């Protein structure tokens, strides 16, 4: 072994405690030590940070590491200090430091104690920092998360495009190492061009992570699905990504309601809270982090066992990088995503106000995500194709839902020739959607503009259906019969393989996409009432108990609990008051007042009949409607007229009555006398109270028949029922 190699392995052992390098690490490090520009594309978990940390520790001077996130810098600096045994060995320079701390960092760098200095791109461009770095002996500059340079990347940062200019201002001939975990050929080209490192040696590892299992599900009752999944993986670490801060808070709350240790993480939280949350996750004080995409970059937690996307990711790069945080130790890593067309609509609305060029790029990037989610083809094959890698689906070894599923195939030969010939005939100047629209005979203004409705091919594929054409076009790209010209808005080009197929066609069978089916709106995260198989034996026992308590308290049974609440108890078997509170129609008030007898009966019944309780109770998306309910209660306390409350909330009068009934039925006492006394005189109120006191059910229709529809309106009886339930039941 040469002296340099020996030194390399000695330092690897001394600093990091490893005996061997992973993948291309050794050759990359040798290249950097030889002062050569280097471009590293390596998937998450491949050991990118080692590629610049070790040569920095072995080189004379200080290495600058440009990094986009404060949390990422802190995490890496802490690790290096623990390896190196000295706090001076690594520092970061960013907006989180005060003047005293900045002075100390600069002193350590000037005196040569600091081997790695982490800098945010915004800090790097400040004149005072450029002037300071001109005084320092720099070993090289590492640009981490280099995909941030490219507008085609998933995390574009304009400051990243100024890096090359700043490095040139600091000094001449400073070697650059650019690193990223996700780079399509287009992004790769953009990075090299912007950093002026076209002669850099490129090291590109395979993007295949064999231990990750990929699955996409239609978005129905998504919070309930997530709670069920997490409970099935109790005690394991996981990350759940949501697009909005509001949804992050809501999902974290739902998990905690169900006994799962979870914390929210997003940019709206105080930096100290975010840092504490990250530490708690690393120290395993919490099992689950619910986060916006800001969480996880550079987090060195090897045993994240699952990554869930509550919402459709914005790009395939983002999806790949986020799912890549699972199973970095080579162990179990489940990547579960929920897909809804409504999510796509939201993302498209976000792009509406952007400049045309940016919107075009964003639309193409999003289209790749849609194709991935809706396709029935091996997920791994699709991901790797996106990053310019060809992959044989049989090597997936059933590590995705599509490879495990029953497939429906269709004969490709005829349709593929039609599509390829049409691409050729139209001069390779249109995208896949346009080709499908022509074949389907879609009456679209753009098709009329080009007079493509006059082509003999117009409507030729209508009978085959849109699903077949979508399946065909996607797989023609995946199998390299067509290529997408990313520079020109995704226009399709015929490959040599595609041209050859037109000349010499052969029989092929491809997979037909499985329609995802209708998906629910976010507001419908709660399970429908009475869902599941009803335990009729328990239902009768609960009704008997309700009757007994009603007699003791001299109340009608429906005041205790209404039938839908009893039915839900028979499918979910709540055995604690906390679980009882999650049954619809049972709030804290009702649970405290009547719940104990019911939970005791259910617990005894479950034990005697050896019932395997469902692990997920009804998941109340607590944040969904709580704000509006609190506001209604506050307005009623202030004795505001119900019509005015309805108007201020953008609700109809009927809606506000329904909301008030829901509040009262769940056990909250409301005093509506200020409003009802103006509408209904005292004698009539007593008559209605007398009726409900002896009624078998709380039906307004039955009350109208008994009391006379000439004497009372539906609204009056509904208001009196609310007052009756509030005063006697709560």
C-alpha positions as CSV (number, residue, x, y, z in Angstrom):
1,X,0.0,0.0,0.0
2,X,1.3,3.5,-0.9
3,X,2.1,6.0,1.8
4,X,-0.9,8.2,0.8
5,X,-3.3,5.2,0.8
6,X,-2.0,4.1,4.2
7,X,-2.4,7.7,5.5
8,X,-6.0,7.7,4.1
9,X,-7.0,4.5,5.9
10,X,-5.2,5.5,9.1
11,X,-7.2,8.8,9.2
12,X,-10.4,7.0,8.3
13,X,-9.8,4.7,11.3
14,X,-8.6,7.4,13.7
15,X,-11.3,10.0,13.0
16,X,-14.3,8.0,12.2
17,X,-13.6,4.5,13.4
18,X,-14.2,2.8,10.0
19,X,-11.9,0.2,8.5
20,X,-13.2,0.5,4.9
21,X,-14.7,3.0,2.5
22,X,-18.2,2.7,1.0
23,X,-18.6,2.7,-2.8
24,X,-16.6,5.4,-4.6
25,X,-15.6,7.3,-1.4
26,X,-11.9,6.3,-1.6
27,X,-11.3,7.4,-5.2
28,X,-13.4,10.6,-4.6
29,X,-11.3,11.6,-1.6
30,X,-8.0,10.9,-3.5
31,X,-9.2,13.1,-6.3
32,X,-10.0,16.0,-3.8
33,X,-6.6,15.6,-2.1
34,X,-5.1,16.0,-5.6
35,X,-6.8,19.5,-5.8
36,X,-9.1,18.4,-8.6
37,X,-12.7,19.6,-9.1
38,X,-15.0,16.8,-8.3
39,X,-18.7,16.2,-8.8
40,X,-20.4,13.6,-6.6
41,X,-23.9,12.2,-7.2
42,X,-24.6,9.8,-4.4
43,X,-28.0,8.7,-2.9
44,X,-29.0,9.5,0.6
45,X,-27.2,7.1,3.0
46,X,-24.3,6.6,0.5
47,X,-21.8,8.5,2.7
48,X,-21.5,11.9,0.8
49,X,-20.4,13.9,3.8
50,X,-17.4,11.6,4.4
51,X,-16.2,12.6,0.8
52,X,-15.4,16.2,2.0
53,X,-14.9,15.7,5.7
54,X,-12.0,13.3,5.6
55,X,-9.9,15.3,2.9
56,X,-10.6,18.5,4.9
57,X,-9.2,16.9,8.1
58,X,-6.1,15.7,6.1
59,X,-5.5,19.0,4.1
60,X,-3.6,22.1,5.0
61,X,-6.0,25.1,5.7
62,X,-9.7,25.3,6.1
63,X,-12.4,23.7,3.9
64,X,-15.5,25.8,3.3
65,X,-18.7,23.7,3.2
66,X,-21.7,25.6,1.7
67,X,-24.9,24.2,3.2
68,X,-28.5,25.3,2.9
69,X,-29.9,24.5,6.4
70,X,-28.8,25.7,9.8
71,X,-30.1,22.4,11.3
72,X,-28.0,20.4,8.9
73,X,-24.8,22.5,9.8
74,X,-25.4,22.1,13.5
75,X,-25.8,18.3,13.2
76,X,-22.6,17.8,11.2
77,X,-20.5,20.2,13.3
78,X,-21.6,18.4,16.5
79,X,-20.6,15.0,15.0
80,X,-17.2,16.3,13.8
81,X,-16.5,17.8,17.2
82,X,-17.3,14.4,18.9
83,X,-14.9,12.6,16.4
84,X,-12.1,15.2,16.6
85,X,-12.2,15.8,20.3
86,X,-12.0,19.6,20.0
87,X,-14.8,22.2,19.5
88,X,-12.4,24.3,17.3
89,X,-12.1,21.6,14.6
90,X,-15.4,22.5,13.0
91,X,-17.6,25.7,13.1
92,X,-20.6,27.1,11.3
93,X,-21.1,30.7,10.3
94,X,-24.7,31.7,9.9
95,X,-27.5,34.0,11.1
96,X,-28.0,32.1,14.4
97,X,-24.7,33.4,15.9
98,X,-24.2,36.6,17.9
99,X,-21.2,39.0,17.5
100,X,-19.1,37.3,20.2
101,X,-19.7,33.8,18.7
102,X,-18.8,35.1,15.2
103,X,-15.5,36.6,16.5
104,X,-14.5,33.3,18.2
105,X,-15.2,31.4,14.9
106,X,-13.1,33.8,12.9
107,X,-10.2,33.6,15.4
108,X,-10.2,29.8,15.3
109,X,-10.2,29.9,11.5
110,X,-7.4,32.4,11.3
111,X,-5.2,30.5,13.7
112,X,-5.6,27.3,11.7
113,X,-7.5,25.4,14.4
114,X,-10.6,24.9,12.2
115,X,-10.6,22.3,9.4
116,X,-14.2,22.7,8.3
117,X,-16.2,25.9,8.2
118,X,-19.9,25.5,7.3
119,X,-21.5,28.6,5.7
120,X,-25.0,29.3,4.5
121,X,-25.0,30.6,0.9
122,X,-26.6,33.9,2.2
123,X,-23.7,34.4,4.7
124,X,-21.1,33.6,2.0
125,X,-22.2,36.5,-0.2
126,X,-21.8,39.1,2.6
127,X,-18.9,41.4,1.8
128,X,-17.4,41.2,5.3
129,X,-17.3,37.4,5.1
130,X,-15.7,37.5,1.6
131,X,-13.0,39.9,2.9
132,X,-12.4,37.7,5.9
133,X,-12.1,34.5,3.8
134,X,-9.6,36.3,1.5
135,X,-7.2,36.2,4.5
136,X,-7.6,32.5,5.1
137,X,-5.7,29.5,3.6
138,X,-8.6,27.5,2.0
139,X,-8.1,23.8,1.1
140,X,-11.2,23.6,-1.1
141,X,-14.9,24.6,-1.3
142,X,-17.6,21.9,-0.9
143,X,-21.1,22.8,-2.3
144,X,-23.4,20.4,-0.5
145,X,-27.0,19.9,-1.7
146,X,-25.8,21.2,-5.1
147,X,-29.1,20.6,-6.8
148,X,-30.3,23.9,-5.1
149,X,-28.4,25.6,-8.0
150,X,-30.8,24.4,-10.6
151,X,-34.2,25.7,-11.4
152,X,-34.9,22.2,-12.6
153,X,-34.0,20.8,-9.1
154,X,-36.6,20.3,-6.4
155,X,-35.2,22.9,-3.9
156,X,-34.0,25.8,-6.1
157,X,-32.2,28.5,-4.1
158,X,-31.3,31.7,-6.1
159,X,-28.3,32.4,-3.7
160,X,-26.7,29.1,-4.9
161,X,-26.3,30.6,-8.4
162,X,-24.0,33.3,-7.0
163,X,-21.6,30.7,-5.4
164,X,-19.2,30.5,-8.4
165,X,-18.8,34.3,-8.5
166,X,-18.1,34.6,-4.8
167,X,-15.5,31.8,-4.9
168,X,-13.7,33.6,-7.7
169,X,-13.7,36.8,-5.6
170,X,-12.2,35.0,-2.6
171,X,-9.3,33.5,-4.5
172,X,-8.0,31.8,-7.6
173,X,-7.7,28.1,-8.4
174,X,-9.7,27.0,-5.3
175,X,-10.8,23.3,-6.0
176,X,-14.6,22.7,-5.9
177,X,-16.4,19.6,-4.8
178,X,-20.2,19.6,-5.6
179,X,-22.4,17.0,-3.9
180,X,-26.0,16.0,-4.3
181,X,-28.2,13.0,-3.6
182,X,-30.6,13.8,-6.5
183,X,-29.7,14.9,-9.9
184,X,-31.4,14.1,-13.2
185,X,-29.2,14.5,-16.3
186,X,-30.7,18.0,-16.8
187,X,-29.9,19.1,-13.2
188,X,-26.4,17.6,-13.4
189,X,-25.7,19.7,-16.6
190,X,-27.1,22.8,-14.9
191,X,-24.8,22.4,-11.8
192,X,-21.7,21.8,-13.8
193,X,-22.4,24.8,-16.1
194,X,-23.2,27.2,-13.2
195,X,-20.2,26.2,-11.1
196,X,-17.9,26.3,-14.2
197,X,-16.7,22.8,-13.4
198,X,-17.3,21.1,-16.8
199,X,-13.9,19.3,-16.6
200,X,-14.7,18.0,-13.1
201,X,-14.4,14.2,-12.5
202,X,-18.0,12.9,-12.1
203,X,-18.7,10.1,-9.7
204,X,-22.3,8.8,-10.0
205,X,-23.5,6.0,-7.8
206,X,-26.5,3.9,-8.6
207,X,-29.7,5.4,-7.2
208,X,-31.1,2.0,-6.4
209,X,-31.8,1.5,-2.6
210,X,-32.6,-2.2,-2.5
211,X,-33.9,-2.2,1.1
212,X,-36.6,0.5,0.5
213,X,-40.2,-0.7,-0.1
214,X,-42.3,1.8,-2.1
215,X,-46.1,2.1,-2.0
216,X,-48.7,4.6,-3.1
217,X,-52.3,4.6,-1.8
218,X,-55.4,6.5,-2.8
219,X,-56.0,9.2,-0.2
220,X,-59.0,8.1,1.8
221,X,-59.4,8.7,5.6
222,X,-55.7,9.5,5.5
223,X,-55.2,10.4,9.1
224,X,-56.9,7.2,10.2
225,X,-54.7,5.2,7.8
226,X,-51.5,6.9,9.1
227,X,-52.4,6.2,12.8
228,X,-53.2,2.6,11.9
229,X,-49.8,2.3,10.1
230,X,-47.8,3.9,12.9
231,X,-49.5,1.7,15.6
232,X,-48.6,-1.4,13.5
233,X,-44.9,-0.1,13.7
234,X,-45.0,0.8,17.3
235,X,-41.7,2.0,18.8
236,X,-40.0,2.4,15.4
237,X,-38.8,5.8,14.2
238,X,-40.6,7.5,11.3
239,X,-41.0,10.8,9.5
240,X,-44.4,12.0,8.1
241,X,-44.2,14.8,5.5
242,X,-47.1,17.2,4.9
243,X,-47.2,20.2,2.5
244,X,-48.7,22.7,5.0
245,X,-47.9,23.8,8.5
246,X,-51.5,23.5,9.5
247,X,-51.6,19.8,8.4
248,X,-48.4,19.1,10.2
249,X,-49.9,20.3,13.5
250,X,-53.1,18.4,12.8
251,X,-51.5,15.1,12.1
252,X,-49.1,15.4,15.1
253,X,-52.1,16.1,17.3
254,X,-54.0,13.1,16.0
255,X,-51.0,10.8,16.6
256,X,-50.6,12.1,20.2
257,X,-54.4,11.7,20.8
258,X,-53.8,8.0,19.9
259,X,-50.9,7.4,22.3
260,X,-48.1,7.9,19.8
261,X,-45.1,10.1,20.8
262,X,-45.0,12.6,17.9
263,X,-43.8,16.2,17.4
264,X,-44.5,18.8,14.7
265,X,-41.6,20.4,12.8
266,X,-41.9,23.4,10.4
267,X,-40.5,26.8,9.7
268,X,-43.2,28.6,11.8
269,X,-41.8,27.2,15.0
270,X,-39.1,29.0,17.0
271,X,-35.5,27.9,16.0
272,X,-34.9,26.6,19.5
273,X,-38.0,24.5,19.5
274,X,-37.0,23.0,16.1
275,X,-33.5,22.2,17.4
276,X,-35.0,20.5,20.5
277,X,-37.4,18.5,18.3
278,X,-34.5,17.3,16.2
279,X,-32.5,16.3,19.2
280,X,-35.5,14.5,20.8
281,X,-35.9,12.5,17.5
282,X,-32.2,11.6,17.4
283,X,-32.2,10.7,21.1
284,X,-35.4,8.6,20.6
285,X,-37.5,10.6,23.1
286,X,-40.1,10.8,20.3
287,X,-40.9,8.2,17.7
288,X,-42.4,10.3,14.9
289,X,-41.7,13.7,13.4
290,X,-44.5,15.3,11.4
291,X,-42.8,17.8,9.2
292,X,-42.8,20.0,6.2
293,X,-40.0,19.2,3.8
294,X,-37.6,21.4,5.8
295,X,-36.9,18.5,8.1
296,X,-34.4,15.7,7.5
297,X,-31.7,17.3,5.3
298,X,-28.4,15.9,6.6
299,X,-30.0,14.3,9.6
300,X,-27.8,11.4,10.4
301,X,-30.3,9.0,11.9
302,X,-29.7,5.6,10.3
303,X,-32.7,3.7,11.7
304,X,-35.7,5.7,10.4
305,X,-38.0,2.8,9.5
306,X,-40.7,4.5,7.5
307,X,-41.3,7.8,5.6
308,X,-44.9,8.7,4.9
309,X,-46.1,11.4,2.5
310,X,-49.5,12.7,3.7
311,X,-49.5,14.8,0.5
312,X,-48.2,14.3,-3.0
313,X,-44.6,15.5,-3.1
314,X,-43.8,18.4,-5.4
315,X,-41.2,16.6,-7.4
316,X,-39.6,13.2,-8.0
317,X,-36.2,14.6,-6.7
318,X,-37.9,15.7,-3.5
319,X,-39.7,12.4,-3.2
320,X,-36.5,10.4,-3.7
321,X,-34.5,12.5,-1.2
322,X,-37.3,12.4,1.5
323,X,-37.9,8.6,1.1
324,X,-34.1,8.2,1.1
325,X,-34.1,9.1,4.8
326,X,-35.6,5.7,5.6
327,X,-33.4,2.6,6.3
328,X,-30.0,4.3,5.9
329,X,-28.5,1.5,7.9
330,X,-29.6,-1.0,5.2
331,X,-32.4,-2.3,7.4
332,X,-36.2,-2.0,6.9
333,X,-37.4,1.2,5.1
334,X,-41.0,1.6,4.2
335,X,-41.9,4.5,1.9
336,X,-45.7,5.1,1.9
337,X,-47.3,7.9,-0.1
338,X,-50.9,9.0,-0.3
339,X,-52.2,10.3,-3.6
340,X,-55.1,12.5,-4.4
341,X,-56.0,14.5,-7.5
342,X,-57.1,17.3,-5.2
343,X,-53.5,17.6,-4.0
344,X,-52.4,18.0,-7.6
345,X,-55.0,20.8,-8.1
346,X,-53.6,22.6,-5.0
347,X,-50.0,22.4,-6.3
348,X,-51.1,23.7,-9.7
349,X,-52.8,26.6,-8.0
350,X,-49.6,27.5,-6.2
351,X,-47.9,27.8,-9.6
352,X,-50.5,30.0,-11.1
353,X,-48.9,33.3,-10.2
354,X,-45.3,32.3,-11.2
355,X,-43.6,33.6,-14.4
356,X,-44.5,31.5,-17.5
357,X,-41.0,29.8,-17.8
358,X,-41.1,28.8,-14.1
359,X,-44.6,27.6,-14.4
360,X,-43.8,25.5,-17.4
361,X,-40.9,23.9,-15.6
362,X,-43.0,23.3,-12.5
363,X,-45.8,21.7,-14.5
364,X,-43.4,19.2,-16.1
365,X,-41.8,18.4,-12.8
366,X,-45.3,17.8,-11.3
367,X,-46.4,15.7,-14.2
368,X,-43.6,13.2,-13.5
369,X,-45.0,12.8,-10.0
370,X,-48.5,12.2,-11.4
371,X,-47.2,9.6,-13.8
372,X,-45.3,7.8,-11.0
373,X,-48.3,7.8,-8.7
374,X,-50.9,6.6,-11.2
375,X,-48.7,4.0,-13.0
376,X,-49.0,0.3,-12.4
377,X,-45.3,-0.3,-13.5
378,X,-42.6,-1.2,-11.0
379,X,-42.0,1.9,-8.8
380,X,-38.3,1.3,-8.6
381,X,-38.0,1.2,-12.4
382,X,-39.8,4.5,-12.7
383,X,-37.6,6.2,-10.0
384,X,-34.4,5.0,-11.5
385,X,-35.4,5.9,-15.1
386,X,-36.1,9.5,-13.9
387,X,-32.5,9.7,-12.8
388,X,-31.2,8.3,-16.1
389,X,-30.7,4.7,-14.9
390,X,-32.1,1.7,-16.7
391,X,-33.5,-1.0,-14.5
392,X,-35.1,-4.5,-15.0
393,X,-38.3,-4.7,-12.9
394,X,-37.6,-8.4,-11.9
395,X,-34.6,-7.1,-9.9
396,X,-37.1,-5.2,-7.7
397,X,-37.8,-8.5,-5.9
398,X,-41.4,-7.4,-5.1
399,X,-40.1,-4.4,-3.1
400,X,-42.9,-2.2,-4.3
401,X,-46.7,-2.4,-4.3
402,X,-47.0,-2.5,-8.1
403,X,-44.7,-5.6,-8.3
404,X,-46.7,-7.3,-5.6
405,X,-50.1,-6.5,-7.2
406,X,-52.2,-8.4,-9.7
407,X,-51.6,-6.9,-13.0
408,X,-53.7,-6.4,-16.1
409,X,-51.7,-6.5,-19.4
410,X,-52.6,-5.1,-22.8
411,X,-51.2,-5.9,-26.3
412,X,-48.8,-3.1,-27.2
413,X,-47.9,-3.6,-30.9
414,X,-50.8,-1.8,-32.7
415,X,-51.2,1.2,-30.3
416,X,-47.5,1.7,-30.0
417,X,-47.0,2.0,-33.8
418,X,-49.9,4.5,-34.0
419,X,-48.3,6.6,-31.2
420,X,-44.8,6.5,-32.5
421,X,-45.8,7.3,-36.1
422,X,-47.9,10.2,-34.9
423,X,-44.9,11.6,-32.9
424,X,-42.9,11.3,-36.1
425,X,-45.6,12.8,-38.3
426,X,-46.0,15.8,-36.1
427,X,-42.2,16.5,-36.3
428,X,-41.4,15.6,-32.7
429,X,-42.8,19.0,-31.6
430,X,-45.4,17.9,-29.0
431,X,-45.6,16.4,-25.6
432,X,-47.3,13.1,-24.6
433,X,-50.6,14.9,-23.5
434,X,-51.0,16.4,-26.9
435,X,-50.4,13.0,-28.6
436,X,-53.0,11.4,-26.3
437,X,-55.5,14.2,-27.0
438,X,-55.2,13.7,-30.8
439,X,-55.6,9.9,-30.5
440,X,-58.6,10.3,-28.1
441,X,-60.2,13.0,-30.4
442,X,-60.3,15.6,-27.6
443,X,-62.1,18.9,-28.7
444,X,-59.3,21.2,-27.4
445,X,-58.5,24.8,-28.6
446,X,-54.8,23.9,-29.0
447,X,-55.6,20.9,-31.2
448,X,-57.8,23.2,-33.4
449,X,-55.0,25.8,-33.5
450,X,-52.6,23.3,-35.1
451,X,-55.5,21.9,-37.2
452,X,-54.8,18.4,-35.7
453,X,-58.5,17.7,-35.6
454,X,-58.3,17.3,-39.4
455,X,-55.7,14.5,-39.2
456,X,-56.9,11.0,-40.0
457,X,-55.4,9.9,-36.6
458,X,-57.8,12.3,-34.8
459,X,-60.0,10.1,-32.5
460,X,-58.5,6.9,-33.8
461,X,-57.8,5.6,-30.3
462,X,-61.0,6.7,-28.6
463,X,-62.3,3.2,-28.2
464,X,-59.1,2.1,-26.5
465,X,-59.7,4.6,-23.7
466,X,-57.5,7.3,-22.1
467,X,-56.1,4.8,-19.5
468,X,-54.6,2.6,-22.2
469,X,-52.9,5.6,-23.9
470,X,-51.6,7.0,-20.6
471,X,-50.2,3.5,-19.7
472,X,-48.7,3.2,-23.2
473,X,-47.0,6.6,-23.4
474,X,-45.5,6.3,-19.9
475,X,-44.0,2.8,-20.7
476,X,-42.8,3.9,-24.2
477,X,-40.7,6.4,-22.3
478,X,-39.6,4.0,-19.5
479,X,-38.6,1.4,-22.1
480,X,-36.7,4.0,-24.3
481,X,-38.9,3.9,-27.4
482,X,-39.4,7.7,-26.8
483,X,-37.4,10.3,-25.0
484,X,-38.5,13.5,-23.4
485,X,-36.6,16.6,-24.5
486,X,-36.5,18.4,-21.1
487,X,-35.0,21.6,-22.6
488,X,-38.1,22.0,-24.8
489,X,-41.0,21.6,-22.3
490,X,-41.1,17.9,-22.4
491,X,-41.5,17.4,-26.2
492,X,-41.2,13.8,-27.3
493,X,-38.4,12.6,-29.5
494,X,-38.2,9.2,-31.2
495,X,-35.2,7.2,-30.1
496,X,-33.3,4.8,-32.3
497,X,-35.1,2.0,-30.6
498,X,-38.5,3.7,-31.4
499,X,-37.5,4.2,-35.1
500,X,-36.4,0.6,-35.3
501,X,-39.8,-0.5,-33.9
502,X,-41.7,1.3,-36.6
503,X,-39.7,-0.5,-39.2
504,X,-39.7,-3.9,-37.5
505,X,-42.5,-4.2,-35.0
506,X,-42.8,-7.2,-32.6
507,X,-45.3,-8.4,-30.0
508,X,-45.1,-6.7,-26.6
509,X,-47.4,-6.8,-23.5
510,X,-47.3,-3.9,-21.1
511,X,-49.1,-3.2,-17.8
512,X,-52.4,-1.3,-17.8
513,X,-52.5,1.5,-15.1
514,X,-54.8,0.8,-12.2
515,X,-57.2,3.8,-11.6
516,X,-56.6,5.2,-8.1
517,X,-60.4,5.7,-7.6
518,X,-62.1,8.6,-6.0
519,X,-60.3,10.2,-3.1
520,X,-61.6,12.1,-0.1
521,X,-61.2,15.7,0.6
522,X,-59.0,16.6,3.6
523,X,-62.0,17.5,5.6
524,X,-63.2,13.9,5.4
525,X,-60.4,12.4,7.4
526,X,-62.8,11.1,10.0
527,X,-64.2,7.7,9.5
528,X,-67.9,7.6,8.6
529,X,-70.1,7.0,11.6
530,X,-71.2,3.5,12.2
531,X,-68.5,2.1,9.9
532,X,-67.2,-1.4,10.4
533,X,-69.1,-4.6,11.5
534,X,-71.6,-3.8,14.2
535,X,-71.4,-6.0,17.3
536,X,-75.2,-6.3,17.8
537,X,-74.9,-8.2,21.1
538,X,-72.8,-5.4,22.7
539,X,-75.2,-2.8,21.2
540,X,-78.1,-4.3,23.0
541,X,-76.2,-4.4,26.3
542,X,-75.2,-0.7,25.8
543,X,-78.8,0.3,25.1
544,X,-80.0,-1.6,28.2
545,X,-77.3,0.3,30.3
546,X,-78.4,3.6,28.7
547,X,-82.1,2.9,29.6
548,X,-81.1,2.0,33.2
549,X,-79.1,5.3,33.7
550,X,-81.9,7.3,32.0
551,X,-84.4,5.9,34.5
552,X,-82.1,6.7,37.5
553,X,-81.7,10.3,36.2
554,X,-85.3,10.6,35.0
555,X,-84.1,11.5,31.5
556,X,-84.9,10.1,28.0
557,X,-82.3,7.6,26.9
558,X,-81.2,9.8,23.9
559,X,-80.0,12.5,26.3
560,X,-77.3,10.1,27.7
561,X,-75.9,9.0,24.3
562,X,-77.4,9.0,20.9
563,X,-77.7,5.8,18.8
564,X,-74.8,6.6,16.3
565,X,-72.5,7.0,19.3
566,X,-73.5,3.6,20.7
567,X,-73.1,2.0,17.3
568,X,-69.6,3.4,17.0
569,X,-68.7,2.0,20.4
570,X,-69.7,-1.4,19.1
571,X,-67.1,-1.2,16.3
572,X,-64.2,0.4,18.2
573,X,-64.7,-0.9,21.8
574,X,-63.4,2.1,23.8
575,X,-62.2,0.9,27.2
576,X,-60.8,4.2,28.7
577,X,-62.3,7.7,29.0
578,X,-59.7,9.0,26.6
579,X,-60.8,6.5,24.0
580,X,-64.4,7.3,24.7
581,X,-63.8,11.0,24.0
582,X,-62.9,10.0,20.5
583,X,-66.3,8.4,19.7
584,X,-68.3,10.9,17.6
585,X,-71.0,12.7,19.7
586,X,-69.0,12.1,22.9
587,X,-67.0,15.1,24.1
588,X,-65.1,15.6,27.4
589,X,-68.3,16.6,29.2
590,X,-70.3,13.6,28.1
591,X,-67.4,11.2,28.7
592,X,-66.9,12.5,32.3
593,X,-70.6,12.5,33.1
594,X,-71.7,9.2,31.7
595,X,-68.7,7.5,30.2
596,X,-67.3,5.4,33.1
597,X,-70.2,2.9,33.3
598,X,-70.0,2.4,29.5
599,X,-66.3,1.8,29.4
600,X,-66.4,-0.6,32.3
601,X,-69.1,-2.6,30.5
602,X,-67.2,-2.6,27.2
603,X,-63.9,-3.6,29.0
604,X,-65.6,-6.6,30.7
605,X,-67.3,-7.6,27.5
606,X,-64.0,-7.5,25.5
607,X,-62.2,-9.6,28.2
608,X,-65.0,-12.2,28.5
609,X,-65.4,-12.6,24.7
610,X,-61.6,-12.5,24.0
611,X,-62.2,-9.7,21.4
612,X,-59.2,-8.4,19.5
613,X,-59.9,-4.7,19.5
614,X,-59.1,-2.7,16.4
615,X,-55.8,-0.9,17.0
616,X,-57.1,2.3,15.6
617,X,-60.0,4.1,17.3
618,X,-62.0,6.7,15.4
619,X,-59.5,9.3,14.6
620,X,-60.9,12.8,15.2
621,X,-59.0,15.3,13.2
622,X,-59.1,17.5,16.2
623,X,-57.9,20.6,14.5
624,X,-60.4,20.4,11.6
625,X,-63.4,22.0,13.1
626,X,-62.3,22.9,16.7
627,X,-61.5,26.5,15.9
628,X,-65.0,27.2,14.5
629,X,-66.7,25.4,17.4
630,X,-64.7,27.5,20.0
631,X,-65.7,30.7,18.2
632,X,-69.4,29.7,18.2
633,X,-69.3,29.0,21.9
634,X,-67.6,32.3,22.6
635,X,-70.2,34.2,20.5
636,X,-73.1,32.5,22.3
637,X,-71.5,33.4,25.7
638,X,-71.5,37.0,24.4
639,X,-75.2,36.6,23.5
640,X,-74.7,37.3,19.8
641,X,-77.8,36.5,17.6
642,X,-77.4,33.2,15.8
643,X,-78.0,34.7,12.4
644,X,-75.1,37.1,13.0
645,X,-72.8,34.3,14.1
646,X,-73.7,32.3,10.9
647,X,-73.0,35.3,8.7
648,X,-69.6,36.0,10.3
649,X,-68.6,32.4,9.7
650,X,-69.9,32.3,6.2
651,X,-72.4,29.6,7.2
652,X,-76.2,29.3,6.6
653,X,-78.6,29.5,9.6
654,X,-79.2,25.7,9.2
655,X,-75.5,25.0,9.3
656,X,-75.0,27.0,12.5
657,X,-77.9,25.1,14.2
658,X,-76.2,21.8,13.1
659,X,-72.9,23.0,14.6
660,X,-74.5,24.1,17.9
661,X,-76.3,20.7,18.1
662,X,-73.1,18.9,17.6
663,X,-71.4,20.9,20.4
664,X,-74.3,20.3,22.8
665,X,-74.6,16.5,21.9
666,X,-70.9,16.1,22.7
667,X,-71.5,17.3,26.3
668,X,-70.9,21.1,26.3
669,X,-73.5,23.2,28.1
670,X,-74.7,26.3,26.1
671,X,-77.1,28.9,27.3
672,X,-79.4,29.9,24.4
673,X,-82.1,31.4,26.5
674,X,-81.2,35.0,25.4
675,X,-82.1,33.9,21.8
676,X,-84.9,31.4,22.4
677,X,-86.9,33.5,24.9
678,X,-87.5,36.2,22.2
679,X,-88.9,33.5,19.7
680,X,-90.9,31.2,21.9
681,X,-93.0,32.2,25.0
682,X,-92.6,30.4,28.3
683,X,-95.8,28.3,28.2
684,X,-94.8,26.8,24.8
685,X,-91.3,26.1,25.9
686,X,-92.7,24.1,28.9
687,X,-95.0,22.2,26.6
688,X,-92.0,21.2,24.3
689,X,-89.8,20.3,27.4
690,X,-92.7,18.1,28.7
691,X,-92.9,16.3,25.3
692,X,-89.1,15.6,25.1
693,X,-89.0,14.4,28.7
694,X,-91.2,11.5,27.9
695,X,-90.3,10.9,24.3
696,X,-88.8,7.6,23.1
697,X,-86.6,9.3,20.5
698,X,-85.4,12.9,19.8
699,X,-87.0,13.1,16.3
700,X,-88.2,16.5,15.3
701,X,-90.7,14.9,12.8
702,X,-92.3,12.9,15.7
703,X,-92.4,16.1,17.8
704,X,-94.2,18.0,15.0
705,X,-96.8,15.2,14.7
706,X,-97.4,15.2,18.4
707,X,-97.4,18.9,19.1
708,X,-98.9,20.0,15.8
709,X,-97.2,21.6,12.8
710,X,-99.7,24.5,12.9
711,X,-98.5,25.5,16.4
712,X,-94.7,24.9,16.0
713,X,-92.1,25.3,13.3
714,X,-89.2,22.8,12.6
715,X,-86.7,25.5,13.7
716,X,-88.5,26.2,17.0
717,X,-88.5,22.5,17.9
718,X,-84.8,22.2,16.9
719,X,-83.9,25.1,19.1
720,X,-85.9,23.6,22.0
721,X,-84.3,20.2,21.5
722,X,-80.8,21.9,21.8
723,X,-81.9,23.7,25.0
724,X,-83.4,20.5,26.4
725,X,-80.2,18.5,25.7
726,X,-78.0,21.2,27.1
727,X,-79.9,21.7,30.3
728,X,-80.7,18.1,31.2
729,X,-77.9,16.1,29.5
730,X,-74.9,18.3,30.2
